[in-house]
Amino acid sequence: MSLSHRQQHQLRRIQAGLLRSDPQLGLTPDMFTTLYADEGMPVWEQVSSRQNRIQQATAWAVTELPSSPAALPAGATPAGIAMS
């Protein structure tokens, strides 16, 4: 599993806080890292990146939205500006 620098930094801050509050609890993330280091994240727990969401939205808009003026309601344009 690959995390961005920002995500890694946030996790280190969380771990440091846990170590301060409860030293035993602070060691737990290391244990899980060791146990599951070579496993990928389950699909249902993955969050798509911003770039992936933009690509998905663009693909949806291209395939689902009407592409010809004939498919639009009378007076509408693809940009959503009414023509008079």
N, C-alpha and C positions, 0 to 999 in steps of 0.2 A: 504494500500500500504506500503510495507516495503522497506526501502532504506538502503544501506550500510553506514557504519560510514563515509566513504570518501564522499559519495553523500550528506549526512546530513551536513557535515562540509562545503562543497561547497555551499549548499543552505543557510546556516547561514552566510557565507561570502557575498553572493549576497545580502541577506536581510540587512546586516549591511551597505553595500555600498548604498543601496537604502535609508535606514534611514538617512544616512549622507547627501545624495544629495537632497532628498525630503521626509520629515517625513511622509506625507500623503500617498505617494506611497509605502513606506516601510511597511505600515500596510496591504497592499493588500494581500500578501501571507497568513497572519493569517486569513483573512476573507475567502479565498478559502479553507484553511485547515479546518476551522470550518464548512463551508457549505458542503464539500464533504468528510469529515473524514471517513464515513462508506461506501463509494462507492469504488469499485475497479476501476482500470485503464482500459479504453476501450482496447480491444484486438488490434485494429489497432494502438494504441499508445505505446504498450509495446515493449520493446527492449529485446531480449533474452540475457541471460548472456553468458559469454565466454564458460562456461562449456556446456550450452545447444547448442551453435553453434558447439562445438567440437563433441558432441554426434550426432547432425544432420548430420554433414559432414561424420562421421564414418558410420552411418546408410546408408547414400547415397552411399558411396564407396562400402560397402558390397553388397548392392542390385543392384547397377547400373553398376559397373565395372565388366569385365569378371573375372570369378573365376577359370576357367580351362585353362591350356595352349593351348588346342585345339581351344579356342575361340580367341586367340591372333594372330596377324599377324605373318607371318613366320619370325623367327629370333628374336622375342621379348620375353621378360620374364615379369612376373607380376611386378617385381621391375623396369622395364623399361630399363634394361641393355641388350644390344644386344648380342646375342650369336654368335660366329663365328665357 
